[in-house]
Amino acid sequence: LPHLSFMRETMGIMQHHDAVTGTEKQKVAYDYAKRLEVAFRACGANTRAALNILTTGDKPKPVEGHKPRPVKFEFKTCALLNISLCDVSEQSEHFVLTLYNPLSSSLAEYIRVPVPDNNYQVLNDKGAILEAQYVPIPRGLMDLVYRHSKTKYDMVFFADELPPLGYRSYYIKKTKERPLKPVPDSPN
Amino acid sequence: TSSMTSVGNEYIRLNFDTNGFLSAVTVEGMTRIISQDFLYYEGAVGNNMEFRNRSSGAYIFRPQNDSMKITTTDVDITVYRGSLVEEVHQKFNNWISQVVRIYSQKNYAEFEWLVGPIPVDDDIGKEIITRFDTDIKSEGMFFTDSNGREMIKRLRNHRDTWNLEILEPAAGNYYPITTKIALEDDRARVAILTDRAQGGSSLRNGSLELMVHRRLLHDDAFGVDEALNETAYGHGLIARGTHYLMVGFSQKNDSPTQKALERFAQLEVTLPTWKFFSKTNYTFEEWM
């Protein structure tokens, strides 16, 4: 509950009209960003615990003096996916992407994962290999002065049958294959 | 202008002209002229001692005049095609670029724009808009959402409950857009969904515009006591966001479902899946 209160308090502050419209002073904007980051990190402990229970089927054991079990998966959020940045997908040869559908109906969504190379394989929870397409990260984004990253592509795959208020996980691994790099249409 | 290239799927197809601008959209056999461009207003520099003559700033949008400036006449484009998504990467100038994409099973087009740092070397504050011009005969009428819920009918240069004298034709017709702005005629309907609250309007028949970024050099004397001129790492701020373009038959005509499709799309884009990444040393079999 204290973790959630970080987000509760931050969301209370973020309802100020300056926060909604962006008319706050810049130093206040930095403070809002900091508070949101802290709140996301705090709530991350809850989502991590809940998702580890859900995905492994374990039951929590709230025994006094009981040492908490080691976390099996980290379930990190990547706040900079909007500029194709994510430490996990950039640095890992194997990683798991878990998608939680917050809608009350099932959903099909195209997922974009920033990756440094174009040789990954996406497997769903049934072991099926999903089709993946690589699209170069646009030049304007690559040239951003404060975007330091080795990612060159957005890997796109189609995640369907995401259950309402539920999740599906995908196992993504780098392969030794050397597929063709995406090439643009020839100039007309 | 002649069409140079097109991207699309079975639901929607976008045509781009020889200058690299969007030129037409086809849905279900109906083709409409729809162009898209980035333009800017120059921010007003006023005398803050006079209430009606304040500068454009954080709290108020007041262009120096109502004529917009173009950002380019020629867009560099690169087209990538695949079985899941087709993308057009557009470069308007050194500080505006955009990716237009259509996924294979979606009935809308995404316009992911990147704007900034807005240059102010000429000592002129700028307010950047994206504008979609269509051949739809909207007759001054357009629709904006009320915080993502019902749509409100707007009529240019008009208020329902008082006689209006518009002194500022652009700013006086701007409305808050939280998720959607739309217009239609007897046959066609165009809606743009946003990923954040923005200002928007329809200043000409068939035209929709949304303000995407602003950099101003004067305070507007409404309290913040500083110009809206923010920097990061020594440069002006860069903004990135997405607009979703939906085109269909208007409710008055063939299809009563277009607004329903917009509602479904709105839910999808404003409440997307939460993505959690986990490094793992497990093999796929162990993970299973």
Interface residues (C-beta under 8 A of the other chain):
Chain A: V20 T21 G22 T23 E24 K25 Q26 A29 T47 L51 F73 E74 F75 K76 T77 C78 L81 N82 I83 C86 V88 S89 Q91 S92 H94 F95 V96 L97 T98 L99 Y100 N101 P102 L103 L107 A108 E109 Y110 I111 L123 D125 G127 E131 A132 Q133 V135 P136 P138 R139 G140 L141 L144 V145 Y146 V156 F157 F158 A159 L162 Y171 K173 P182 V183 P184 D185 N188
Chain B: M4 T5 A58 Y59 T78 V79 Y80 R81 G82 S83 L84 V85 E87 H89 K91 S97 V99 Y103 Q105 K106 L114 A197 V224 E226 E230 A232 Y233 H235 I238 R240 L267 E268 L271 P272 T273 W274 K275 F276 F277 S278 K279 T280 N281 Y282 T283 F284 W287 M288
